[in-house]
């Protein structure tokens, strides 16, 4: 789903109304449900099991790291990190770069959720972040839908608290956010799309 499409605007407007209508303790659940729906509305809805598996693997491996650290088992802790990175990056290489997956569908935002979860796992290993005990909260952090089309790659210690916090409606913040969206749409649709006509002509005839 393109973020400049009418369907996305309807999706976003419905989510905005729902987010501030539900009880505050359920706001993060609403974002998680919206993120899962966003994947299902994409070009390859069946591929959602890839990011879900990545989140589950990261949750299990980081939990193993924490238990190993508490027991003083350094080799197990390093092994859990290595397995976690191998699974995440291995799936990325398999699906996107080497195309060894044959007819397997490539999930939306595979590069973004791969590096977001990899960074989180490394932070847990280094003791910078505490492992998240709730896999659903980790799923929201790793699959937050606005990041799956153009990033950026977020850091747990900086972005987890706002995702899971309880927020009251603030007219000033909402309107300021909408203004930033409009400015972004202008840069994308008016500047970038028009410039693409020229650049694509060069790229398509580089010889």
Phi, psi and omega in degrees: 000116180292136183288350177259008182274159178296324180297321178293320180297320177295316178302313182293317181297318179296319179294319180300315179295318182292320184301318182271000179262329182283162174303144187301328181288348178256006182296318180292328176295321177298319178295322178295314179299319179295321180295317178296318178296322179300318177296319182291335179273359181283187183289336182230072184298329181293340182281003181297337182292341176293305178295326177297317178295323179296318178296314181298317179297318180293320178297317180292316183291319179290327174296321176295321177300316182295317179293321179294322178296320180294330180267358181072025182261085187293322181296320178294321180296315178294322180295321179295320178295317181297318179296317180301310181295320180299317180294316183292306183289326178299317178295323178297314180295318181300314188273323191253318190263320181263345180054036179280352183282003179064241183269013181293136180285140178272123182289156177297136173066029185300321180294319184292309183291332177297311183283331175296313181288325177297316178298320178297315180298318179295321178296320177296316180300319182277359179079011180283326180235143174277141181295135179284124183280336181266112181296335180290323177291322176295324177297319178297316180297318184278340186236019182303116196300325181297339183271349190280350180256328183212013178078200003278176175280118187267163181245133185306310186294343181257333190242350182291313184302313178298327180294319186264356180285167179258128188236132174270157180293131178231112183303317183296316181293318181295314180293323177294321177296319178295323177297320178293324177296315180298318179295321177295318177298321179297314180296323181285308189278323185269316184270301187295316182294324178289321178294330181297331178300320180283312184294322179295327178296326178285312183296325181283346181226046186294335180296000000 
